[in-house]
Amino acid sequence: MAAAALVPALALAGCGTATIDNGKAEQLVRQAIARGNGSVKVKSVSCPSGVTDKAGATFDCKVSLMQVSNGSVHNGFVTLHMVNGKGQVAINPSDFHVQ
């Protein structure tokens, strides 16, 4: 169930820190799903706090999505890719792992 199109990198690190802002990461996941085909809506997104920003690394956020057509709920995760060690991350459609 791919729920989003390619999302451009977006700065997520807090000022002067070397960690990813989990609130901004959750917002990015919500935006990625909203850019999808409209077949699912976000019930919840939860990204871990304290993720160290390192180029080439990844981290996962838990998601719960509702199928618009029948109301069924699907749980899984989304993998975010840290692009450059400067707080930029990217999500691709293949990064959604939801059943």
C-alpha positions as CSV (number, residue, x, y, z in Angstrom):
1,M,0.0,0.0,0.0
2,A,2.2,2.8,-1.2
3,A,0.7,6.0,0.2
4,A,2.9,8.8,-1.0
5,A,4.9,10.2,-3.9
6,L,8.6,11.1,-3.7
7,V,9.1,13.7,-1.0
8,P,11.9,16.2,-1.4
9,A,14.5,16.4,1.4
10,L,13.4,18.7,4.2
11,A,15.5,20.2,7.1
12,L,14.5,18.5,10.3
13,A,17.4,19.0,12.7
14,G,16.7,21.4,15.5
15,C,18.9,24.5,15.8
16,G,22.4,23.7,17.0
17,T,21.7,20.0,17.6
18,A,22.8,16.8,16.0
19,T,19.5,15.1,16.4
20,I,16.4,14.9,14.1
21,D,13.3,16.7,15.4
22,N,10.8,13.9,15.7
23,G,7.8,16.3,15.5
24,K,9.0,17.6,12.1
25,A,9.7,14.0,10.9
26,E,6.1,13.1,11.9
27,Q,4.8,16.1,10.0
28,L,6.8,15.1,6.9
29,V,5.3,11.6,7.0
30,R,1.8,13.1,7.2
31,Q,2.5,15.4,4.3
32,A,3.9,12.5,2.2
33,I,0.7,10.5,2.8
34,A,-1.5,13.5,2.0
35,R,0.3,13.8,-1.4
36,G,-0.7,10.2,-2.2
37,N,-3.7,9.1,-4.2
38,G,-6.2,9.8,-1.3
39,S,-6.9,6.1,-0.7
40,V,-5.6,6.3,2.9
41,K,-5.7,8.8,5.8
42,V,-3.3,9.0,8.7
43,K,-4.7,7.8,12.0
44,S,-1.3,8.2,13.8
45,V,2.4,8.7,13.2
46,S,5.1,8.2,15.8
47,C,8.8,8.9,15.1
48,P,11.5,8.2,17.7
49,S,13.2,11.0,19.6
50,G,16.9,11.4,19.9
51,V,17.8,10.1,16.5
52,T,21.4,11.2,15.7
53,D,21.6,12.9,12.3
54,K,24.1,11.1,10.1
55,A,24.3,11.2,6.3
56,G,23.3,7.8,4.8
57,A,21.6,6.5,7.9
58,T,17.9,5.7,8.2
59,F,15.3,5.5,10.9
60,D,11.7,4.2,11.1
61,C,8.5,5.9,12.1
62,K,5.4,3.9,13.1
63,V,2.2,4.6,11.2
64,S,-1.4,3.7,11.4
65,L,-3.4,4.4,8.3
66,M,-7.2,4.1,7.6
67,Q,-8.4,2.8,4.2
68,V,-10.9,5.5,3.0
69,S,-13.0,3.0,1.0
70,N,-13.9,0.7,3.9
71,G,-12.5,2.2,7.1
72,S,-10.0,-0.7,7.7
73,V,-6.9,0.2,9.6
74,H,-3.4,-0.8,8.5
75,N,-0.3,-0.6,10.7
76,G,3.3,-0.5,9.7
77,F,6.3,1.8,9.4
78,V,7.9,4.3,7.1
79,T,11.7,4.5,6.6
80,L,13.2,8.0,6.5
81,H,16.6,8.5,4.9
82,M,19.1,11.0,6.3
83,V,20.4,12.8,3.2
84,N,23.4,14.9,4.3
85,G,24.0,15.1,8.0
86,K,22.4,18.6,8.1
87,G,18.9,17.6,9.1
88,Q,17.6,16.7,5.6
89,V,15.6,13.6,5.1
90,A,13.8,12.0,2.2
91,I,10.9,9.5,1.8
92,N,10.2,7.4,-1.3
93,P,7.1,5.5,-2.1
94,S,9.0,2.2,-1.5
95,D,9.8,3.3,2.1
96,F,6.2,2.6,3.3
97,H,5.9,-0.8,4.8
98,V,2.2,-1.1,5.7
99,Q,0.0,-4.2,5.6
